[in-house]
Amino acid sequence: MVSFFRLGSLSVSKSQLMNTLINERHNTFFHRNCPGSTRSRLLMDGVAEIAWYCPAGKPNDAFTDCTAFCNLHGDALLNEKQHYNIFRSFCKGNSSAVVLGELISGKLKVSTVEAVCKKTAIDLAGEMRCSFPAFNGNRLNLEKHVLKSLAEKDDFSGFITYIHQPRKHVESFIKEEIQKYIFTSHKDKARDILKKNVEDMKQHVSRALFTATEKVKTQRGNTDMWLEEFTSSLKDQLKFDSICPENFRDINSFEFLKEEIEKSLEPIMKEMNNLSLNEMNEFRLKPDQILIDQLCKCCWVTCPFCAAVCTNTMEDHSPEKHSVPFHRPSGIKGWHYRGTVELAIDFCTTNVASDKSFYPRHDSDKSIPYKQYPEGGDEYAAWMITPDESNLTYWKWFVCRFQKQLEDHYELKFQGRGEIPSEWRKYSKEEAIKSLDEMYNL
């Protein structure tokens, strides 16, 4: 009988553990706790030591037959060639199948979990893209929900991040909404998706085992054919590193090999049944990153006057100019009248219809008429700002609600020419949020 033990990471030396099993009176294998030893390994990974236990015919013998102990230093899966060579002479026929089965199940343990988590991330992102209101529309729809969320939270710091770093805030919004969806509002549905993918993966591996085994049996194939067919059946759904067949060509019962792999996979599949949604965070592909890649691959250039974000769905849409359906009061970005502390209160669309002028940069000597704003430089010329009186209620409410915070943030005041119109103060938060539908329904 041949037995193999892969012990993994232990608090004690593997050699020391084997010594206890063989002979407690002296150290058969030298280890780090032996007198005169150090913490540094003297034998490199891949080196194997072999010791024989020969019973003395006494009642206290640990074993009744001569037994060989092979001690491979390092991880057997990382030293496959040595692993094969050490045990090849012991492993003929079905014993080789046991070794190959263990090797395959070891490789599948990581790849199946990764594949299930990857598929679950894709499915959850797809589910939210279809059914979650913030993500199932166009760019304007996403912005509408971002602004609605900011108003509901009454969070000035969030507004400032959105105004000056819109993409950063939108990405945070996507991550937050996905976390709530998966772990709070739709956690049962998310778990069902995960469980389905676990079951699908089990079936996929089982089909690959059956297909490879049947092909070898009907075509009288060998280990090379079995491994090629098995690997080929798996490659579409999970990563599986190839295995050198040369050390397993003595396998003659592929039904036995299939049974051994199924037996080795049982604890792995049980462990997969206990997978949690949190484990998706351990892998590169996550549902939030999938949606960020889908929803944020667009233009993020902001209006030089009011910081409104261009709503074009293409990252580079030149020669088409940047545009937005609604602009904002330019004081939101910190624009003020030169030489004063008066924040600007007018919307961009109102300014470009007026006879007023502006300084394109803080150190500009010459002012530019708003009607000729493209002459202010490339960042102004890249925008199409249509003169009209379309002033979104939302931003009027925002200026009134956070007047003091805006004044403190920019160390300026809404006074004089920048005094807030009294009629703006009548708008409630509910009316502000409702006005966002105007933007979306254009």
VMD Tcl script that draws the C-alpha trace (Angstrom):
set ca {
  {0.00 0.00 0.00}
  {1.25 3.49 -0.89}
  {0.00 6.60 0.93}
  {0.71 10.27 0.25}
  {0.28 13.19 2.64}
  {0.47 16.83 1.57}
  {0.53 18.59 4.92}
  {0.47 22.23 3.83}
  {1.60 24.96 6.24}
  {2.35 23.68 9.74}
  {3.49 25.30 12.96}
  {5.99 22.47 13.46}
  {8.58 21.08 11.07}
  {7.29 18.39 8.70}
  {10.49 16.43 9.31}
  {9.96 16.72 13.07}
  {6.42 15.40 12.71}
  {7.64 12.40 10.72}
  {10.35 11.70 13.32}
  {7.66 11.44 16.01}
  {5.83 8.90 13.90}
  {8.92 6.78 13.08}
  {11.03 6.87 16.24}
  {10.71 9.16 19.22}
  {14.16 8.23 20.58}
  {16.25 9.98 17.92}
  {15.89 12.28 14.89}
  {15.63 10.25 11.71}
  {15.25 13.42 9.60}
  {17.24 16.53 10.47}
  {14.98 19.55 11.13}
  {15.08 23.16 12.28}
  {14.61 22.31 15.97}
  {17.48 19.79 16.13}
  {20.47 20.73 18.32}
  {22.86 22.87 16.29}
  {20.25 23.64 13.60}
  {19.06 27.07 12.45}
  {15.78 28.50 11.16}
  {17.25 28.50 7.63}
  {16.62 25.34 5.58}
  {19.86 23.48 4.78}
  {18.30 21.30 2.08}
  {16.73 23.18 -0.80}
  {13.17 22.67 -2.05}
  {12.83 19.58 -4.20}
  {15.41 17.49 -2.32}
  {14.02 14.20 -1.01}
  {15.20 12.07 1.91}
  {14.21 8.42 2.26}
  {14.35 6.40 5.49}
  {13.28 2.81 6.14}
  {11.56 1.62 9.29}
  {12.40 -2.03 10.01}
  {10.40 -3.64 12.84}
  {12.30 -5.56 15.52}
  {9.52 -8.04 16.11}
  {8.67 -6.48 19.46}
  {5.20 -5.59 20.81}
  {6.03 -1.88 20.80}
  {6.98 -1.74 17.10}
  {5.29 1.21 15.40}
  {4.82 -0.83 12.20}
  {4.73 -4.57 11.64}
  {6.25 -4.41 8.14}
  {9.25 -2.65 6.63}
  {8.06 0.82 5.68}
  {9.75 3.48 3.52}
  {9.28 7.13 4.43}
  {9.98 9.66 1.64}
  {10.37 13.23 2.88}
  {10.14 15.78 0.05}
  {11.32 19.24 1.11}
  {9.04 22.03 -0.06}
  {5.62 21.81 -1.71}
  {5.01 18.71 -3.84}
  {2.85 20.71 -6.27}
  {5.72 23.12 -6.83}
  {8.25 20.33 -7.35}
  {6.28 18.05 -9.65}
  {9.23 16.37 -11.36}
  {10.76 15.25 -8.06}
  {7.32 14.24 -6.83}
  {6.87 11.96 -9.82}
  {10.35 10.49 -9.70}
  {10.26 9.73 -5.96}
  {7.04 7.78 -6.09}
  {7.09 6.39 -9.63}
  {8.63 3.10 -8.54}
  {5.85 2.71 -5.95}
  {3.00 3.77 -8.21}
  {2.01 1.32 -10.89}
  {-1.41 1.13 -12.55}
  {-4.16 2.20 -10.16}
  {-1.68 3.76 -7.73}
  {-0.57 6.14 -10.49}
  {-4.22 7.02 -11.00}
  {-4.47 7.97 -7.32}
  {-1.48 10.32 -7.65}
  {-2.81 11.86 -10.88}
  {-6.24 12.26 -9.31}
  {-4.79 14.12 -6.34}
  {-2.73 16.32 -8.65}
  {-5.74 17.19 -10.79}
  {-7.98 17.93 -7.81}
  {-5.26 20.16 -6.33}
  {-5.14 22.21 -9.53}
  {-8.94 22.35 -9.74}
  {-9.34 23.56 -6.15}
  {-8.14 27.08 -6.91}
  {-9.31 27.36 -10.51}
  {-12.91 26.26 -9.83}
  {-13.36 28.78 -7.01}
  {-11.87 31.54 -9.16}
  {-14.08 30.59 -12.12}
  {-17.24 30.54 -9.96}
  {-16.43 33.94 -8.44}
  {-15.65 35.39 -11.87}
  {-18.92 34.10 -13.36}
  {-20.86 35.37 -10.33}
  {-19.28 38.83 -10.67}
  {-20.27 38.95 -14.36}
  {-23.81 37.72 -13.64}
  {-24.36 40.19 -10.78}
  {-23.10 43.08 -12.91}
  {-25.40 41.98 -15.73}
  {-28.36 41.64 -13.37}
  {-27.84 45.14 -11.98}
  {-27.29 46.62 -15.43}
  {-30.69 45.27 -16.48}
  {-32.80 45.81 -13.37}
  {-31.17 48.47 -11.16}
  {-32.65 51.93 -11.98}
  {-29.35 53.85 -11.73}
  {-27.55 51.52 -14.13}
  {-30.16 50.47 -16.70}
  {-30.32 53.70 -18.70}
  {-28.03 56.16 -20.43}
  {-25.40 58.54 -19.08}
  {-27.97 61.18 -18.09}
  {-29.91 58.60 -16.12}
  {-26.79 57.69 -14.13}
  {-26.08 61.36 -13.39}
  {-29.68 61.86 -12.29}
  {-29.35 59.09 -9.69}
  {-25.96 60.35 -8.52}
  {-27.40 63.82 -7.93}
  {-30.49 62.37 -6.25}
  {-28.28 60.35 -3.90}
  {-26.23 63.43 -3.00}
  {-29.36 65.41 -2.17}
  {-30.86 62.61 -0.07}
  {-27.64 62.25 1.94}
  {-27.36 66.04 2.40}
  {-23.61 65.53 2.10}
  {-21.67 68.69 1.20}
  {-18.28 66.95 1.04}
  {-19.78 64.50 -1.45}
  {-21.04 67.41 -3.57}
  {-17.59 69.01 -3.59}
  {-15.97 65.75 -4.68}
  {-18.58 65.40 -7.43}
  {-18.07 69.00 -8.61}
  {-14.27 68.86 -8.75}
  {-13.66 65.10 -9.26}
  {-16.84 63.78 -10.88}
  {-15.46 60.45 -12.05}
  {-14.04 59.63 -8.61}
  {-17.43 60.29 -7.01}
  {-19.39 58.33 -9.63}
  {-17.10 55.32 -9.19}
  {-17.64 55.50 -5.42}
  {-21.40 55.72 -6.03}
  {-21.31 52.57 -8.21}
  {-19.29 50.64 -5.61}
  {-21.61 51.70 -2.79}
  {-24.78 50.77 -4.68}
  {-23.39 47.36 -5.60}
  {-22.44 46.64 -1.99}
  {-25.99 47.53 -0.86}
  {-27.53 45.44 -3.64}
  {-25.44 42.34 -2.96}
  {-25.30 42.39 0.83}
  {-28.53 44.16 1.83}
  {-31.40 44.80 -0.56}
  {-30.99 41.77 -2.86}
  {-28.73 39.47 -0.85}
  {-30.97 36.41 -1.36}
  {-30.95 36.88 -5.12}
  {-27.17 37.36 -5.12}
  {-26.71 34.17 -3.10}
  {-28.95 32.28 -5.53}
  {-26.77 33.41 -8.44}
  {-23.66 32.22 -6.58}
  {-25.23 28.85 -5.72}
  {-26.33 28.30 -9.32}
  {-22.80 28.99 -10.57}
  {-21.36 26.55 -8.01}
  {-23.76 23.85 -9.19}
  {-23.04 24.63 -12.84}
  {-19.30 24.30 -12.20}
  {-19.80 20.92 -10.54}
  {-21.74 19.72 -13.57}
  {-19.12 21.13 -15.93}
  {-16.27 19.24 -14.23}
  {-18.38 16.05 -14.08}
  {-19.13 16.28 -17.82}
  {-15.44 16.81 -18.59}
  {-14.53 13.70 -16.57}
  {-17.24 11.63 -18.26}
  {-16.36 12.84 -21.78}
  {-12.63 12.18 -21.37}
  {-13.19 8.74 -19.86}
  {-15.72 7.64 -22.48}
  {-13.53 8.80 -25.35}
  {-10.52 6.86 -24.07}
  {-12.63 3.75 -23.49}
  {-14.28 3.78 -26.93}
  {-11.11 4.72 -28.84}
  {-8.77 2.62 -26.71}
  {-6.75 5.69 -25.93}
  {-4.06 6.37 -23.36}
  {-3.26 8.88 -20.63}
  {-2.21 11.50 -23.21}
  {-5.61 11.34 -24.89}
  {-7.47 11.42 -21.57}
  {-5.60 14.51 -20.32}
  {-5.96 16.30 -23.65}
  {-9.71 15.67 -23.78}
  {-10.24 16.59 -20.12}
  {-8.23 19.82 -20.40}
  {-9.97 20.76 -23.66}
  {-13.41 20.26 -22.09}
  {-12.55 22.57 -19.20}
  {-10.74 25.40 -20.97}
  {-13.81 27.44 -21.92}
  {-14.89 27.97 -18.33}
  {-11.85 27.66 -16.11}
  {-8.10 27.86 -16.11}
  {-6.37 24.48 -15.89}
  {-2.61 24.18 -16.22}
  {-1.42 21.27 -18.32}
  {0.01 18.13 -16.69}
  {2.90 16.15 -18.17}
  {1.48 12.68 -18.99}
  {4.85 10.96 -19.21}
  {4.87 9.82 -15.58}
  {1.33 8.36 -15.75}
  {1.37 6.27 -18.91}
  {1.04 3.07 -16.89}
  {-2.58 3.91 -16.03}
  {-4.84 1.28 -17.55}
  {-8.18 1.86 -15.80}
  {-9.56 5.28 -16.66}
  {-12.85 4.52 -14.95}
  {-10.85 4.09 -11.74}
  {-9.05 7.40 -12.47}
  {-12.41 9.13 -12.92}
  {-13.67 7.70 -9.61}
  {-10.50 8.77 -7.80}
  {-10.82 12.35 -9.10}
  {-14.49 12.47 -8.13}
  {-13.55 11.20 -4.67}
  {-10.81 13.84 -4.33}
  {-13.16 16.56 -5.53}
  {-15.88 15.80 -2.96}
  {-14.38 17.93 -0.16}
  {-13.58 20.69 -2.65}
  {-17.17 20.77 -3.89}
  {-18.45 20.80 -0.30}
  {-16.19 23.75 0.39}
  {-17.53 25.50 -2.71}
  {-21.06 25.11 -1.35}
  {-19.96 27.31 1.54}
  {-18.52 30.03 -0.70}
  {-19.57 33.51 0.39}
  {-20.09 36.57 -1.78}
  {-17.26 38.26 0.14}
  {-14.80 35.87 -1.49}
  {-15.31 37.63 -4.83}
  {-13.19 40.44 -3.43}
  {-10.17 38.11 -3.44}
  {-10.14 37.99 -7.23}
  {-9.34 40.60 -9.86}
  {-12.74 40.62 -11.56}
  {-15.41 42.21 -9.34}
  {-18.96 43.33 -10.19}
  {-18.23 46.95 -9.28}
  {-15.21 47.08 -11.60}
  {-17.23 45.52 -14.44}
  {-19.90 48.22 -14.12}
  {-17.33 50.99 -13.70}
  {-15.68 49.86 -16.94}
  {-19.06 49.84 -18.69}
  {-20.60 53.02 -17.28}
  {-17.55 55.24 -16.91}
  {-16.03 54.71 -20.34}
  {-17.29 58.06 -21.58}
  {-16.38 61.74 -21.64}
  {-15.47 63.36 -18.31}
  {-14.52 66.85 -19.46}
  {-16.15 69.53 -17.32}
  {-17.48 72.94 -18.28}
  {-14.79 75.58 -17.62}
  {-17.43 77.87 -16.09}
  {-19.63 75.64 -13.91}
  {-17.96 72.18 -13.85}
  {-20.99 70.43 -15.42}
  {-19.82 67.11 -16.91}
  {-20.09 66.56 -20.66}
  {-22.73 63.88 -21.24}
  {-21.27 62.42 -24.44}
  {-20.99 58.64 -24.18}
  {-17.71 58.57 -26.16}
  {-14.39 59.23 -24.42}
  {-12.97 61.03 -27.43}
  {-15.74 62.56 -29.51}
  {-13.73 65.18 -31.38}
  {-14.58 67.15 -33.50}
  {-17.99 67.09 -31.81}
  {-18.01 69.69 -29.04}
  {-18.69 69.03 -25.35}
  {-22.21 69.76 -24.16}
  {-24.70 69.26 -21.32}
  {-28.48 69.72 -21.24}
  {-28.29 71.87 -18.09}
  {-25.51 74.08 -16.76}
  {-25.11 75.40 -13.20}
  {-24.40 78.68 -11.40}
  {-20.68 79.28 -11.99}
  {-20.14 80.18 -8.31}
  {-20.48 76.45 -7.58}
  {-17.02 76.06 -9.10}
  {-15.68 79.13 -7.29}
  {-16.05 81.77 -10.03}
  {-16.25 85.28 -8.58}
  {-16.00 88.89 -9.65}
  {-12.38 90.00 -9.95}
  {-11.16 92.14 -7.10}
  {-14.12 91.21 -4.86}
  {-15.31 88.37 -2.65}
  {-18.58 88.16 -4.59}
  {-19.34 84.67 -5.89}
  {-20.97 84.50 -9.34}
  {-24.59 83.40 -9.25}
  {-25.62 83.32 -12.92}
  {-25.95 80.13 -14.98}
  {-23.60 79.69 -17.96}
  {-26.51 79.62 -20.41}
  {-27.67 83.01 -19.10}
  {-24.18 84.53 -19.24}
  {-23.53 83.60 -22.88}
  {-26.74 85.42 -23.83}
  {-25.73 88.58 -21.91}
  {-23.41 91.50 -22.57}
  {-21.18 90.55 -19.64}
  {-17.54 89.54 -19.97}
  {-15.11 87.28 -18.10}
  {-11.40 86.75 -17.56}
  {-10.52 83.29 -18.93}
  {-7.68 82.84 -16.39}
  {-6.92 84.34 -13.01}
  {-3.89 86.20 -14.45}
  {-5.56 87.37 -17.69}
  {-5.22 91.06 -18.49}
  {-7.98 91.12 -21.08}
  {-11.61 90.17 -20.54}
  {-13.66 88.25 -23.12}
  {-17.35 88.91 -23.85}
  {-19.41 85.89 -22.82}
  {-21.04 85.91 -26.25}
  {-17.57 85.27 -27.67}
  {-16.52 82.76 -24.98}
  {-14.68 80.43 -27.46}
  {-12.04 83.15 -27.77}
  {-11.06 82.45 -24.15}
  {-8.87 79.53 -25.28}
  {-9.07 75.85 -26.24}
  {-10.90 74.70 -23.10}
  {-13.68 77.23 -23.82}
  {-13.73 76.69 -27.60}
  {-14.24 72.94 -27.06}
  {-17.70 73.59 -25.57}
  {-21.09 74.27 -27.11}
  {-23.04 76.41 -24.61}
  {-26.45 77.37 -25.96}
  {-27.86 80.75 -24.80}
  {-31.19 80.17 -23.03}
  {-32.95 80.51 -19.69}
  {-32.97 76.80 -18.76}
  {-32.03 76.92 -15.08}
  {-32.41 73.61 -13.28}
  {-34.22 73.95 -9.93}
  {-31.87 71.41 -8.39}
  {-28.86 73.75 -8.47}
  {-30.88 76.67 -7.13}
  {-31.83 74.52 -4.15}
  {-28.21 73.36 -3.75}
  {-26.84 76.93 -3.60}
  {-29.42 77.90 -0.98}
  {-29.06 74.72 1.08}
  {-25.25 74.86 1.19}
  {-24.70 78.61 0.95}
  {-22.58 78.84 4.10}
  {-20.56 75.73 3.30}
  {-19.82 77.02 -0.22}
  {-18.80 80.41 1.17}
  {-16.52 78.78 3.73}
  {-15.06 76.40 1.16}
  {-14.10 79.13 -1.32}
  {-13.67 81.91 1.32}
  {-16.02 84.07 -0.76}
  {-19.59 85.35 -0.36}
  {-22.91 85.27 -2.17}
  {-23.41 89.00 -1.89}
  {-23.58 92.12 -4.03}
  {-23.76 91.07 -7.68}
  {-23.72 87.45 -6.49}
  {-26.62 87.73 -4.07}
  {-28.93 84.70 -4.19}
  {-32.37 85.60 -5.63}
  {-35.06 85.36 -2.96}
  {-37.30 83.16 -5.14}
  {-34.62 80.45 -5.14}
  {-35.15 79.91 -1.42}
  {-38.69 78.61 -1.85}
  {-37.59 75.32 -3.40}
  {-37.63 72.21 -1.20}
  {-35.36 69.20 -1.48}
  {-38.26 67.16 -2.88}
  {-38.83 69.73 -5.63}
  {-35.12 69.78 -6.38}
  {-35.01 66.00 -6.80}
  {-38.19 66.03 -8.87}
  {-36.62 68.60 -11.21}
  {-33.94 66.08 -12.13}
  {-36.57 64.26 -14.21}
  {-36.50 67.28 -16.56}
  {-32.87 66.50 -17.32}
  {-33.51 62.79 -17.89}
  {-36.65 63.22 -20.00}
  {-35.02 65.45 -22.59}
}
mol new
graphics top color blue
foreach p $ca { graphics top sphere $p radius 0.5 }
foreach p [lrange $ca 0 end-1] q [lrange $ca 1 end] { graphics top cylinder $p $q radius 0.2 }
display resetview
